[in-house]
Amino acid sequence: MFQLTATPASALADEPVHIQVTGLSPMQLVTLTASLKDEKGNVYQSKAFYKANEVGELDLMQAPACGGDYVGVHPMGLFWSLKPQKGFGRLLKKDVMNSPFWVTLNLYDSVCFQDSIIGEPLASQVVQRWFSAPGVERIQIRKGRVRGALFLPPGEGPFPGVIDLFGGAGGLIEFRASLLAAHGFAALALAYFAYEDLPNILQEIDLEYFEEAANLLLAHPKVQMPGIGVMSVSKGAEIGLAMACFLKQVVATICINGPNAIYEFPLRYRDLVITPIPSFMERMQYDISGSVRLRHYRGDARDELNQQSVLPIEKAQGPILFVVGENDECLNSKEHAEQALHQLWSHGRNNGRMLAYPGAGHLIEPPYTPLCYASPTKNSFCLLLWGGDRIAHAAAQEHSWGEMLKFFRQHLIQTSRKL
């Protein structure tokens, strides 16, 4: 009797699954596949070819994949190698509270090359991948100008507070904030354009909006004083770094693949206006996939003419963690992080740190999220190239997520204990 087990069968999306097969013939070649359907009906699939051991067993913690979507020992390879059946796309969970992603694992005899495998599998298992834990509460936020969703862990608190910012896709993206709540943080997924009554198109960064959000989060009785953290990526990381520089409420900041200066739109805060560094359309390039590479199209933050647009990172009160993918095709994020660190050091500050990941692309997300190499965006008529080598990117996501959780636990909870 063939048996395919995946343990645990229901878990948080950032938790590993142990996949094993028993009942095979000694040294039997098999195909393992994974598939899921997102909330829009898009199908994501992966497959890998394995060989059973001398007693007809297979343990993905130890057994190397011979071929397929990856090669070598990768216990979670079937999850992070999932790719859209049609074209390019980014796997995003919309409803994080009421349903998981249902991942179907199938075991087939021999090596199956076809995308649509004909015939019944030898064994199957369905795994639930949740983005929220039991007891986590979601509160819709529509207060003053602030729009978003607040996720609270179970219990009385108070909990360390975090604002979660995404980039140029706009709208409200909740999956990372809900996972943060599952790990003990009061996390506010904050929208800042293209959502409800917010501006449909981003034309300027009004830092007072983000200050209002920070004050709202700190005013909640289950959020610990005196300061909050910010987790941010891409355009959101530009805003997150500005928040660290100018807002006293921000005491710990994570910037994932963002710049150290203002680009594209001016930043306004009270009487301050920071004009953006120019970008140059003629420097955009096309990848072999037809996707647009933006890595070189922004002006240089090191240029003497652009210094008025560089963020005064030396004013940041708390620690800053830069997480960068060295294969980021959207911008040269490592160079920006190095410039920011040099600026700190030149002012006698040592509150910055960088985690750089060779082979990782722009969209560094929680562990086991499939690589999004390129995808269409709401405000663009073309595919944008994000970059990343699949295996290296997966390793970066797994390591960086643990480091980011550790960073917030160290700096936000310590802040509370100093009172």
Secondary structure, DSSP 8 states (H G I E B T S, - for coil): --EEEEESSEEETTS--EEEEES--TT-EEEEEEEEE-TTS-EEEEEEEEE--TTS-EETTT--B-EES--B--TTHHHHT-EESSS------S-TTT--EEEEEEEEES----SS--S--SEEEEEEEESS-TT-EEEEEEETTEEEEEEE-SSS--B-EEEEE--TT-S---HHHHHHHHTT-EEEEEE-SSSTTS-SS---EEHHHHHHHHHHHHHSTTB-SS-EEEEEETHHHHHHHHHHHH-TTEEEEEEES--SB-BSS-EEETTEEE--B-B-GGG-EE-TTS-EE-TT-B--TTSGGGGGGB--GGG--S-EEEEEETT-SSS-HHHHHHHHHHHHHHTT---EEEEEETT--S---STT-----EEE-TT-SSEEE----HHHHHHHHHHHHHHHHHHHHHHHHHHHHT-
